[in-house]
Amino acid sequence: MNAQSQKFIGKYQVLRTVGFGGTCKVKLGIDTSTGKNVAIKIMKPDLDNETLNYVMAEVEAMSKLQHPNILRQLEYGTATYNKPSGSKQVSYIVLELAEIGDMFEVIANSGAFSEPLARYYFKRFLEGLRYCHSQGVIHRDIKIENALLDAAYEIKINDFGFAAPSTARDGTGVHKTKLGTEVNMSPELLARQAYYGPAVDSFAAAIICFTMISQHPPFLKAAPTDYYYKLIDKNHSKMFWDKHEQNKRPGYYSEEFKHFF
């Protein structure tokens, strides 16, 4: 590829598109100062104020988080995006690259994890999540698609667009905004009740753990209208596990896992 056909944002050479978000395109890039591959989120130019606030919340949260199980933010800024077709000003976020991709895709393609493997990953996910909470940050969109794997198959928590201070904006620690993905939402969040951030993050993390082992979530939503959730809510745990084991080998779920979940 000759220099005139290349694309650059600052010191980053921009390669191909690897993903899309509601606010951005995600590009594979190369840091020309180190030769390392990175992920570059290039923001859409016409973000409304509410969406821009979420972007800034993500930047602010990730700038204070440095942990081996959290995707690292390398740079944020505004620069000229130089392309063969012309140049334009863009806002961008540079992140470390998680080469393997998200855990949802891994499980969909490779199958459910064994309990020992799920235990390994869940422990490290919780270490990253506990660190977030210790730094006063709640995620509010914990889901299996936001659990990434890097080239060394280490798990990384990603996407802090809905992040907020654990103290809440008013300092009470009580949050009221309904955010996230329905299948991972806690009952109080679904019911639009006040909630504590670390509690809803932890609830969503448990859904990830179940999905690692089952290749599907335990229920579609934590509400009385959901058949599987109703079994748990009414303390019919044996029926819950029997139903989930119908198309699996007998004893698929260990007693240890059933007790944990």
Buried (B, 14 or more C-beta within 10 A) or exposed (E): EEEEEEBBBBBBBBBEEBEEEEBBBBBBBBBEEEEEBBBBBBBBEEBEEEBEEBBEBBBBBBEEBEBEBBBBBBBBEEBEBBBEEEEEEBBBBBBBBBBBBBBBBBBEEEEBBEBEEBBBBBEBBBBBBBBBBEBEBBBBBBBBBBBBBBEEEBBBBBBBBBBBBBBBEEEEBEBEEBBBBEBBBBBBBBEEEEBBBBBBBBBBBBBBBBBBBBBEBBBBBBBEEBEBBBBBBEEEEEEBBEEBBEEEEEEBBEEEBEEEB
